[in-house]
Amino acid sequence: VGQGLAVVVETHRHALVYDTGPRYTDDADAGGRIVAPFLRASGVRHLSGMIVTHQDSDHSGGALTLLQTVPVDWFASSLPAEHAILARRAADGGAVLRCEAGQRWTWDDVRFTVLQPTAVHYAVPQAKPNDLSCVVRIESTYGTALLTGDVEARGELELVRRDPLALKADVLLVPHHGS
């Protein structure tokens, strides 16, 4: 999606959007220009979940458009409580969750686990948005993927120290666009 991130994960009966790409202008974003058309072309008419890893616009910029375009059962993020995306979701009466290490769910024998951020990350007032990136491990009989958002070196080191086995993956979305 250019300088940004958007991933669609589909199981047999569920779909998840992980990040929504960038916002280009007040009237255009990757959610409306790329992700929504992709979902329509793929036959996805409903999202079981959406995760916006953190508040940087290249990850969250398409969220408002997608939330208006596609029904979403639940929305999870590390966005600050006053963020416009959370305000819109609350106004619409939709479920809102905070990404936190230890959250788990299974869809069609595919296991999802949030590895980061921890509750401690949210308690650090000077934490950079990248340090709050929602890191998600996806595991099935066909392999494992690790989605990392923009987690930075300090966060990577914390993950390695806390649970190195959880980081073993067949597919790695390299943090911070490969930097």
C-alpha positions in Angstrom: 0.0 0.0 0.0 2.9 2.3 -0.6 4.5 3.8 2.5 2.2 2.0 4.9 0.9 -1.3 5.9 -2.3 -3.3 5.4 -2.7 -7.1 5.7 -5.8 -9.2 5.1 -5.9 -12.5 6.9 -8.6 -15.0 5.9 -9.6 -18.2 7.5 -12.5 -20.4 6.2 -15.2 -18.3 7.8 -13.5 -15.2 9.1 -11.4 -12.2 7.9 -9.2 -9.8 9.8 -7.6 -6.6 8.6 -4.3 -5.8 10.3 -3.6 -2.1 9.7 -5.3 -0.1 7.1 -2.7 1.7 5.1 -2.0 5.5 4.9 -4.2 8.5 4.6 -3.3 10.5 1.5 -5.6 13.6 1.8 -8.7 14.5 3.7 -10.7 12.7 0.9 -8.5 9.8 0.1 -6.8 6.9 2.0 -5.6 3.4 1.4 -8.7 2.0 3.2 -11.0 3.4 0.5 -8.7 3.2 -2.5 -6.9 -0.2 -1.9 -8.2 -2.3 1.0 -12.0 -2.0 0.5 -11.7 -2.7 -3.3 -9.5 -5.7 -2.5 -12.0 -7.0 0.1 -14.9 -6.6 -2.4 -12.9 -8.4 -5.2 -12.1 -11.2 -2.8 -15.7 -11.6 -1.7 -15.1 -10.4 1.8 -18.3 -8.5 2.8 -17.7 -8.6 6.6 -14.7 -8.5 8.9 -14.7 -10.5 12.1 -11.9 -8.2 13.4 -9.7 -5.2 12.6 -6.5 -4.4 14.3 -4.8 -1.0 14.0 -1.3 -1.5 15.4 -0.6 2.1 16.4 -1.5 5.7 15.6 0.9 6.5 12.9 -1.0 7.5 9.8 0.7 5.0 7.5 -0.9 2.2 9.6 -4.2 3.9 10.8 -5.0 6.2 7.9 -7.5 4.0 6.2 -9.4 2.8 9.3 -12.2 5.4 9.4 -13.1 4.7 5.7 -13.0 0.9 6.2 -15.1 1.1 9.4 -17.7 3.0 7.3 -17.5 0.7 4.3 -17.3 -2.8 5.8 -19.1 -4.2 8.9 -16.6 -5.1 11.6 -17.4 -7.2 14.6 -14.6 -6.0 16.8 -11.8 -3.4 16.6 -8.5 -3.6 18.5 -5.7 -1.1 18.7 -3.1 0.6 20.9 -4.6 4.0 19.9 -4.9 6.6 22.7 -8.3 6.9 24.2 -9.0 10.3 22.6 -8.1 9.2 19.1 -10.7 10.0 16.4 -10.9 6.4 15.2 -11.9 5.2 18.7 -14.4 8.1 19.0 -16.1 7.1 15.7 -16.2 3.5 16.7 -17.7 4.3 20.1 -20.3 6.6 18.4 -21.3 3.7 16.1 -21.6 1.4 19.1 -19.0 -1.1 17.9 -16.8 -3.2 20.1 -13.4 -1.7 20.9 -10.5 -3.6 22.5 -7.0 -2.6 23.5 -4.3 -4.8 22.1 -2.5 -6.5 25.0 -0.1 -9.3 25.2 -1.8 -12.6 26.1 -5.0 -12.1 24.1 -5.9 -15.2 22.1 -8.6 -16.4 19.8 -9.1 -19.2 17.3 -11.0 -19.0 14.0 -11.4 -22.2 12.0 -8.4 -23.9 13.7 -6.2 -20.9 13.1 -4.8 -19.5 16.3 -4.1 -15.8 16.9 -2.0 -14.5 19.8 -1.2 -10.9 20.7 2.4 -10.8 21.8 2.8 -7.1 22.4 2.2 -4.5 23.9 2.0 -5.4 27.5 0.0 -3.5 30.1 3.3 -2.0 31.2 3.9 -0.4 27.8 0.7 1.6 28.2 1.8 2.9 31.6 4.9 4.6 30.1 3.7 8.2 29.4 6.6 8.9 27.0 6.2 5.7 25.0 6.5 6.4 21.3 3.5 5.1 19.1 5.8 2.5 17.5 6.6 1.1 20.9 2.9 0.3 21.3 2.6 -1.6 18.0 0.3 -4.6 18.3 2.4 -7.7 17.4 0.3 -10.7 16.4 1.3 -14.3 15.9 -0.9 -16.4 13.6 -0.5 -20.2 13.6 -2.1 -22.9 11.6 -1.3 -26.4 10.5 0.2 -24.8 7.3 2.6 -22.5 9.1 3.1 -19.5 11.3 3.2 -15.8 10.5 4.4 -13.0 12.7 2.9 -9.5 12.1 5.0 -6.8 13.8 3.7 -3.4 12.9 6.4 -0.8 13.6 7.8 -2.4 16.8 11.3 -0.9 17.3 14.5 -2.5 18.5 13.7 -2.1 22.2 10.4 -3.9 21.7 12.0 -6.6 19.6 14.5 -7.2 22.4 11.6 -7.4 25.0 9.9 -10.0 22.8 13.0 -12.1 22.5 13.6 -11.9 26.3 10.0 -12.7 27.2 9.1 -15.5 24.8 11.6 -16.4 22.1 9.8 -19.5 21.0 6.7 -17.4 20.2 8.8 -15.5 17.6 9.6 -18.6 15.5 7.7 -18.1 12.3 7.6 -19.2 8.7 6.6 -15.7 7.5 7.8 -12.6 9.2 6.5 -9.2 8.4 9.7 -7.3 9.1 9.1 -4.5 11.6 9.0 -0.8 10.6 8.8 -1.5 6.9 12.1 -3.4 6.9 14.1 -0.7 8.6 
